[in-house]
């Protein structure tokens, strides 16, 4: 029996924190002692430190392997006389690490807190009921060992295809069969290079949060943020299994029992390319009293996989399914809120689930390609274009135009990330293009040449005073604009695009264009990474 317990301790997960004793309920925990960091005994502490350094060195070797292999090749190590001694050294190191792991298991076996934890974990794996899950939620440990709480298989989703959920694909070029075959042969090297770029440094440049070394450096901060969500906000951590097999790490804070109207609304948060729900944009709706569901991109923290567009959409799909079928929210009670690159999954959710209440996009862009071209050499333009369109096609504006509901865009006036020239040139902010494409789709008769020109002038304002000056220059009458839109909505079908403005004067179209621009976009005088205050998080405008 003792040997079996030691075996479970040997292969058990790392335990980081105990949020509260398993036999203590949440109300007692709030009134009493908060959680505490797990304190390993001396043997477990030192052996764990050695194994941690070995893991960090392995990660460093993995990311530097191309340079390391080139160096070893030039030094002549790829021959039998050199490989045999090296293999002996590697084997010796592996045996030593195995012995250290056995000693760590012995140290865990001598720790009463770890023994209690591993017993609860084993019991939950055998019987994943509410009582056992409640006990397991008292611990913060390696999420790969956490039992799955929800799977896409539990619900029948008509949106699933053979490779996952459906995405908008770039339109193929139509050519003759012979020309198509010849063109495929000619472009084969480009396809191969694009694949290698996308699956090596390209993906990591786009989503630096998926890099293991960065996650190791941020681990104390992430653990602190997670402890705050669980111990102060009574957050519930869950593991969801998407249709591609990826496991998605989520955190749900339930405010429905507080009785407020905001608590009955669920805000699903989509983080940026180096954002995690533990320290990300979840905090903004939390401060506003909303129920909040945060999740990490595939490959981020506890989530598995890699953050390519298809995997991202698959993850977003299972998050929404979980919110509806497990948490009990209606789609009409869900607001999707995204920051930066999270606008891709948020706009996909709005396109695929048009019944959601509203969409809020903060510091987001219309299309990844202009931003990718900004950071790459001009000579690489055809290669970058092909790589983005084939493997990283974050077409936010195209997806957004498929959604018929309320939308709010938040533009950072000092944004240094999604500008194509620099933060001082506010007109190069790709949030401008996102707004223009949305308005041009929804109100094509208003957004004629004069309407677009007026909106661009308003977008070029660098302060609230300049915005007000542009607005007053065109003598915009808010009451008149509202009455025009309301009368159109009453008399006709409300599906976009609308033909309002068709028989309107140029002056009327300019007024209506500026009125709509100010309703769809709010300016926030800040840089890209500044947390959004709750005062700027407002429900989108409804007519």
ABEGO torsion letter per residue (X at the ends): XAAAAAAAAAABBBBABBABBAABBAAAAAABBBBBBBBBBAAAAAAAAAAAAAAAAAAAAAAAAAAAAAAAAAAGABBAAAAAAAAAAAAAAAAAAAAAAAAAAAAAAABAAAAAAAAAAAAAAABBBAAAAAAAAABBBBAAABBBABBAAABBBAABBAAEBBBBBBBBBBBBAAAAAAAAAAAAAAAAAAAAAAABAAAAAABAAABAAAAAAAAAAAAAAAAAAAAAAGBBBBBBBBAAGBBBBBBBBBAAAAGBAAAABBBBBBBBAABBAAABAAAAAAAAGBBBBBBBBBGBEABBEBBBAAAAAAAAAAAAAAAAAAAGBBAAABBBBBBEAAAAAAAAAAAABAABABBBBBGBBABAAAAAAAABBAAAAAAAAAAAAAAABBBAAAAAAABABBBBBBBBAABAAABAABAABAAABAAAAAAAAAAAAABAAABBAAAAAAAAAAAABABAAAAAAAAAAAGBBAAAAAAAAAAAAAABBABOBBABGAABBAAAAAAAAAAAAAAABBBBBBBAABBBBAAABBBBBBX
